[in-house]
């Protein structure tokens, strides 16, 4: 049987968890939308933003979820932003 967490800072810990999850899911949503775009060519600014977000997803995955990096996350974090910069499209 699991023990109920009754620590006094439980509300703050839940809020922090939900904010971290929101940040991670928003960043992943952005990266997936860029990957699904088949018609537009990315500008330099969009490439820079995509690179920053890809690296953020990898860092947040390790620091917040404390999980090892699966191959698809490695591709996103280390390679996809380079491909977007080179080809200006991932679709």
C-alpha positions in Angstrom: 0.0 0.0 0.0 1.3 3.4 -0.9 1.7 6.0 1.8 -0.1 9.3 1.4 2.3 12.3 1.1 1.3 14.7 3.8 4.4 17.0 3.8 3.6 20.7 4.3 5.1 21.7 0.9 3.1 19.2 -1.2 1.2 22.0 -2.9 4.4 23.7 -4.0 5.9 20.4 -5.2 2.8 19.7 -7.3 2.8 23.2 -8.8 6.5 22.8 -9.7 5.9 19.4 -11.2 3.0 20.7 -13.3 5.0 23.8 -14.5 7.9 21.6 -15.6 5.6 19.2 -17.4 3.9 22.1 -19.1 7.2 23.5 -20.3 8.4 20.1 -21.6 5.1 19.4 -23.4 4.9 22.9 -24.9 8.5 22.6 -26.2 7.8 19.1 -27.6 4.6 20.4 -29.3 6.6 23.1 -31.0 9.3 20.7 -32.3 6.6 18.3 -33.6 4.8 21.1 -35.4 8.1 22.1 -37.2 8.7 18.5 -38.1 5.2 18.2 -39.6 5.5 21.4 -41.7 5.9 20.2 -45.3 5.5 23.5 -47.2 7.3 26.4 -45.6 11.1 26.9 -45.6 12.5 28.0 -42.3 14.2 31.3 -41.8 17.4 31.8 -39.9 15.5 33.0 -36.9 13.2 29.9 -37.0 16.3 27.6 -37.2 17.8 29.3 -34.2 14.6 29.0 -32.2 14.3 25.3 -33.2 17.8 24.6 -32.1 17.2 26.2 -28.8 14.0 24.3 -28.2 15.5 21.0 -29.3 18.3 21.4 -26.8 15.9 22.5 -24.1 13.8 19.4 -24.6 16.9 17.2 -24.1 18.1 19.1 -21.0 14.6 19.2 -19.4 14.1 15.5 -20.1 17.3 14.6 -18.2 16.9 17.1 -15.4 13.2 16.9 -14.7 12.2 13.4 -15.7 15.6 11.9 -14.7 15.3 9.4 -17.6 18.0 8.3 -20.0 17.9 9.7 -23.5 16.0 7.4 -25.9 17.3 7.3 -29.6 14.5 9.6 -30.9 15.2 12.2 -28.3 18.9 12.0 -29.2 18.0 12.6 -32.8 15.9 15.6 -31.9 18.4 17.1 -29.5 21.6 16.5 -31.5 20.7 16.2 -35.2 17.3 17.5 -36.3 18.1 21.1 -35.7 21.2 20.7 -37.9 19.1 19.2 -40.7 16.5 22.0 -40.5 19.3 24.5 -40.8 20.8 22.7 -43.8 17.6 21.8 -45.7 15.3 24.5 -44.3 12.5 22.0 -44.0 12.0 18.6 -42.3 8.8 17.5 -44.0 
